[in-house]
Amino acid sequence: MIGRLNHVAIAVRDLGAATAVYRDTLGAHVSQPQALPEHGVTVVFIELPNTKIELLEPLGEASPIARFLEKNPDGGMHHICYEVDDILATRDQLKQTGARVLGDGEPKIGAHGKPVLFLHPKDFSGTLVELEQV
């Protein structure tokens, strides 16, 4: 059902400072910031040979990342994203097994311009899971 690891997302308070650490300290290739108002975040992707790291900064007071940072003031891992071939078929199969899809259950367009869904962390060992259609 799931394919390769697409990215690991890290919530940060200061996107500029976090970006500088990856770019200047670790020598990573870093994308330009991308605001995603429908998700309440601004993101930057760090390109690695085998996957990506997504840095998430809150965009507005109602951002889910702002709430995450209230509970985790230093930031930290927010979610892990796996690729799937057919997001609707995967969603339906997961729901049949009792997994909870967050939101209204309908895919939204993510940072890569592809449909994404999030799965409840309580169903996946405490880890928020994002699925992205390839």
Buried (B, 14 or more C-beta within 10 A) or exposed (E): EEBEEBBBBBBBBEBEEBBEBBBEEEEBEBBEBEEBEEBBBBBBBBEEEEBBBBBBBBBEEEBBBBBBBEEBEEBEEBBBBBBBEEBEEBBEEBEEEEBBBBEEEEBEEBBBEBBBBBBEBEBBEEEBBBBBBE
